[in-house]
Amino acid sequence: MNASEVRHVGGDVSATVIDAAADLASKAQEGAAAAVAGARVVADEVGSRLPGIASAGAEGAAESVKMLQELSDPRLKLLMAFSLGVGAGLWMAGAPRLITLAALSPALVAGVAIASRNQGRAHRR
């Protein structure tokens, strides 16, 4: 094989590599376009459902506060103490913040129930 034959074979190989790379880039571009289109569909769906989810959450929280207002003060204080203890323990143990906040949420809800009950009593006087 002489030098011109090597150049010719090398040119064919490089053309094949370039064609394969172009094909791969085209497929990657098509995949990215499909991913963006899918993300738009999901974002539209989430956007349409979000107000309903938020209102359901607010209604559930209001119902929880009403139920907790019916409990006695010692029980609410016990719930708050337990929740604060678990939250503090998780925080000191280095648990993720979201889990720690979830453990502290009953203390917050019980505190709101006590405060709103006391506020309601003050308005009745």
C-alpha positions, 0 to 999 in steps of 0.5 A: 500500500502506497501513501496515496492509498493510505490517504484515500482510506484515511479520507474514507474513514474520516468521512465515515466518522464525520457522518456518524458524528453528524447523525449522533448530533442530529439524534441528540438535537431531536431528543432535546426537542422532545424533552423540552416539549414534554417538560412544557406539557408537564409544566402546563398540567402542574400549573392548571392543578396547582390552585386546586392543590393549594386550596385543598391544603389550606382547607385541610389545615383549617380543619386540623386547627378546628379539630385541635381547638377542641382538645384540652390545653394539657393535650395540646401542650403535650403535642407541642412538647413532643413535636419540639423534642423530636424536631430538636433531636432530628436537628441535632442529629443532622437530619435533612431540613425538610424532615426536621420541619415536618417533625416541627409542624405539629407544634406549629399547628397546635400553637396556632390552635391555642393562640386562635382559641385564646383570641376567640375567648378574648373577643367573647368577653 
